[in-house]
Amino acid sequence: MRADVIAFAGRPQSETHGRWGAGPVLDALGYHCHGRPHAIDLQAWCRTVFWLDSPTGTVALFYTTDSLYATPNDLHVGTRLRHAEHALHQTVRPACGIGQLRVSTPYAYLLLWIVGGHCSEPPSIARPGFD
């Protein structure tokens, strides 16, 4: 709920209301922001954003680049990939430097985006005109 987020994270530095396309109406609460964002995509300006479902006030989405936040098994921004893979019993195969690991609970899931690595053409891409 909104009050729980504010009790936990404090008063937001930035707040906006809107939706992406035909999606639900969301309230976005931004923390550690720079500039004056006016769009629903606060992650472009804020290190942490809680998007709340407007009618219910429940957390719909969460985004952070702040190492302050961690999963129950202490995975956070800056955790080494090998440690995260071991803790989650998963292997990430980044393509062009982006991959993800998933943390699931009965109520929600969290995607940990992995950034880094090198781009290479996947072997499955057909190249017309070349044999």
C-alpha positions in Angstrom: 0.0 0.0 0.0 1.0 3.6 -0.6 1.4 4.4 3.1 3.6 1.3 3.6 5.9 2.4 0.7 6.2 5.9 2.2 6.8 4.5 5.7 9.5 2.3 4.3 11.2 4.5 1.7 10.3 8.0 3.0 8.6 10.9 1.2 9.2 10.6 -2.6 11.3 13.2 -4.3 9.1 12.9 -7.4 5.6 11.7 -8.0 3.6 11.3 -11.1 0.4 9.7 -12.3 -0.3 8.0 -15.6 -0.3 4.8 -17.6 1.7 3.1 -20.4 -0.6 2.6 -23.4 -3.8 0.8 -22.4 -2.3 -0.4 -19.1 -3.6 0.3 -15.7 -3.4 3.8 -14.1 -0.4 4.0 -12.0 1.1 6.4 -9.4 4.9 6.5 -9.6 6.9 7.4 -6.5 10.5 8.3 -7.3 13.5 8.3 -5.0 17.1 9.7 -5.5 15.9 11.7 -8.6 17.7 14.3 -10.7 15.9 16.8 -12.8 12.1 17.3 -12.8 10.4 14.3 -14.4 6.9 14.7 -15.6 6.3 11.3 -17.3 5.3 7.9 -15.8 8.7 6.5 -16.7 10.5 8.0 -13.7 13.3 5.4 -14.0 14.9 7.8 -16.6 15.4 10.3 -13.7 15.2 8.4 -10.5 17.4 5.6 -9.0 14.4 3.9 -7.4 10.7 3.9 -8.5 7.7 2.3 -6.9 4.7 2.2 -9.3 1.4 1.7 -7.4 -1.8 0.5 -8.9 -3.9 3.7 -8.5 -7.3 2.1 -7.5 -5.8 -0.3 -4.9 -2.6 1.4 -3.9 -0.7 -1.8 -4.1 2.8 -2.0 -5.6 2.5 -3.0 -9.2 6.2 -2.5 -10.3 9.5 -1.7 -8.7 12.7 -0.5 -10.3 16.1 0.3 -8.7 19.7 0.9 -9.5 20.4 1.5 -5.8 22.4 -1.2 -3.9 20.4 -0.4 -0.8 17.6 -2.8 -1.9 18.3 -6.5 -1.8 16.5 -9.9 -2.2 16.1 -12.2 0.8 19.3 -14.0 -0.2 21.2 -10.6 -0.3 21.4 -10.1 -4.1 21.6 -6.4 -4.9 22.8 -4.0 -7.5 26.6 -4.7 -7.8 26.4 -8.4 -6.8 28.8 -10.5 -8.9 27.1 -12.6 -11.5 28.6 -15.9 -10.3 27.3 -15.3 -6.8 23.8 -14.4 -8.1 23.7 -17.5 -10.3 24.8 -19.7 -7.4 22.3 -18.2 -5.0 19.4 -18.6 -7.4 20.6 -22.0 -9.0 20.3 -20.4 -12.4 22.7 -19.6 -15.3 22.4 -16.4 -17.3 23.4 -16.3 -20.9 23.6 -12.6 -21.7 23.0 -11.6 -25.4 24.5 -8.3 -26.4 25.3 -7.6 -22.8 21.8 -8.1 -21.4 20.4 -11.1 -19.5 18.2 -11.7 -16.5 17.7 -13.9 -13.5 14.3 -14.4 -11.9 13.4 -14.5 -8.2 9.9 -15.8 -7.6 7.6 -15.9 -4.6 4.0 -17.0 -4.3 2.9 -13.3 -4.6 5.3 -11.7 -7.1 8.5 -12.1 -9.1 11.6 -10.0 -9.4 13.8 -9.8 -12.5 17.4 -9.0 -12.0 18.8 -7.5 -15.2 22.4 -8.5 -15.9 24.3 -5.8 -17.9 27.7 -6.4 -19.5 29.4 -8.8 -21.9 29.9 -8.6 -25.7 27.6 -8.7 -28.7 28.0 -11.3 -31.3 25.8 -12.4 -34.1 23.7 -15.4 -33.0 24.4 -18.5 -35.2 20.6 -18.9 -36.0 20.4 -15.6 -38.0 20.2 -16.3 -41.7 22.2 -14.0 -43.9 20.6 -13.9 -47.3 22.9 -13.8 -50.2 25.8 -15.4 -48.3 26.6 -19.1 -48.2 
